[in-house]
Amino acid sequence: MKRLDHEIQHKWHVLLNNSQFGASSSDYQEWLYDAKTIADEVPRLAMLFGLERTGTLPKIHQQCSMSEPVPIIDNHLSCCIGRKCKECPYLSMLDNIECLPEQLDYIKAWTCATHILTEGAIHPTKFDDSEGYILTVGDRRFWDNVYSSLSQEI
């Protein structure tokens, strides 16, 4: 399963923005945006699980081409709920399935995405998935640097 290209994702988002069932907030359907998000997140998560499984997550973080590369000592995956993926009991349980490693990456991706959507529906203010459902250590550094930069006074 490949990720949808950016142009299709954008068209989908614009369509949702322009057709939210009229002006009434009671007609607003957040789950339509969740569908768009999960369509991209599941292939991305499967790719990340594969990189972690094969030990090929990036070893260097570089914020931009003008910044110095910074080594990543222990790159791993963490979910937006706040758990290291290697420590998640739901994902660990799946390691007992007899299948190809690439299939297991997708099984874990769907499980993780569904868990996050379900938790978000039950506890809508408990966590923030706007940075992605799963982040590497480098992703976390990227977002922390962005927030730090935005919070500085001019």
C-alpha positions in Angstrom: 0.0 0.0 0.0 1.4 3.3 -1.0 0.7 6.8 0.4 -1.6 9.0 -1.6 0.3 11.8 -3.3 0.2 15.3 -1.8 -2.0 16.7 -4.6 -4.7 14.1 -4.0 -4.5 14.6 -0.2 -4.9 18.4 -0.8 -7.9 18.0 -3.2 -9.6 15.7 -0.6 -9.0 18.3 2.1 -10.3 21.2 0.0 -13.4 19.1 -0.8 -14.0 18.5 2.9 -13.5 22.2 3.7 -16.0 23.3 1.0 -18.7 20.7 1.7 -19.2 20.5 5.4 -23.0 20.1 5.1 -23.9 23.8 5.4 -23.0 26.4 8.0 -24.5 24.6 11.0 -21.8 23.3 13.5 -24.1 20.4 14.3 -23.6 19.2 10.8 -19.8 19.2 11.0 -18.4 15.8 10.5 -14.9 15.5 12.1 -14.7 11.8 11.1 -14.4 12.8 7.5 -11.1 14.5 8.2 -10.1 11.4 10.3 -10.7 9.2 7.2 -8.4 11.5 5.2 -5.7 11.4 7.9 -5.8 7.6 8.4 -5.6 7.0 4.6 -2.1 8.6 4.8 -1.1 7.5 8.3 -1.5 3.8 7.8 1.0 3.5 4.9 3.4 5.9 6.7 3.2 3.9 10.0 3.8 0.6 8.1 6.9 2.2 6.6 8.1 3.4 10.0 7.5 0.0 11.7 9.5 -1.6 8.8 12.4 0.9 9.4 12.4 0.2 13.1 12.2 -3.5 12.6 15.2 -3.5 10.2 17.2 -1.0 12.3 17.2 1.6 9.6 15.6 4.5 11.3 17.7 7.6 10.6 20.8 8.0 12.8 21.1 11.8 12.2 18.7 14.7 12.6 19.1 17.8 10.5 16.4 20.5 11.1 17.1 22.1 7.7 19.9 22.4 5.1 21.4 25.3 7.0 21.6 23.5 10.4 24.3 21.2 11.6 23.5 17.4 11.7 22.9 16.1 15.2 23.4 12.4 15.9 20.4 10.4 17.2 21.7 7.9 19.7 18.5 5.8 20.3 16.1 6.4 17.5 12.8 4.7 18.2 9.1 5.1 17.5 6.7 6.7 20.0 3.0 7.2 19.5 1.0 10.4 20.2 -0.6 8.8 23.2 2.8 8.9 24.8 4.1 5.3 24.6 7.2 3.9 23.0 5.9 1.5 20.3 8.3 -1.3 21.4 6.7 -1.1 24.9 3.1 -1.1 23.7 1.3 -4.3 24.8 -1.1 -4.2 21.9 1.7 -4.1 19.3 3.9 -6.6 21.2 1.0 -9.1 21.2 0.9 -9.0 17.4 4.5 -10.3 17.2 3.0 -13.8 17.7 1.2 -13.7 14.3 2.8 -16.0 11.7 3.2 -13.8 8.6 5.7 -12.0 6.5 7.5 -9.1 8.4 6.0 -6.6 5.9 2.5 -7.9 6.6 3.1 -7.5 10.3 4.2 -3.9 9.7 0.7 -3.2 8.2 -1.1 -5.1 10.9 0.7 -3.0 13.5 0.0 0.2 11.5 -3.8 -0.5 11.4 -3.9 -1.6 15.0 -2.0 1.6 16.1 -4.1 3.9 14.0 -7.4 2.4 15.2 -6.2 2.6 18.8 -5.3 6.3 18.4 -8.7 7.1 16.7 -10.6 5.2 19.4 -8.7 6.9 22.2 -9.2 10.2 20.6 -12.9 9.7 20.4 -13.1 8.6 24.0 -10.7 11.2 25.4 -10.7 14.1 22.8 -8.4 16.3 24.9 -6.0 13.7 26.2 -3.4 13.9 23.4 -2.5 15.7 20.2 -2.2 13.7 17.0 -1.6 16.8 14.7 2.2 15.9 14.4 1.4 12.4 13.3 0.2 9.3 15.0 3.8 8.0 15.5 7.0 10.0 15.6 10.7 9.1 15.5 13.2 10.8 17.8 14.1 13.0 14.9 10.5 14.0 14.3 10.1 14.9 17.9 13.2 17.1 17.7 11.9 18.7 14.6 8.6 19.7 16.3 10.3 20.8 19.5 12.6 23.0 17.5 9.7 24.5 15.6 7.8 25.3 18.8 10.9 26.7 20.4 11.5 29.0 17.4 7.9 30.1 17.3 7.8 31.0 21.0 10.9 33.3 20.9 10.3 37.0 21.1 11.4 39.1 18.2 
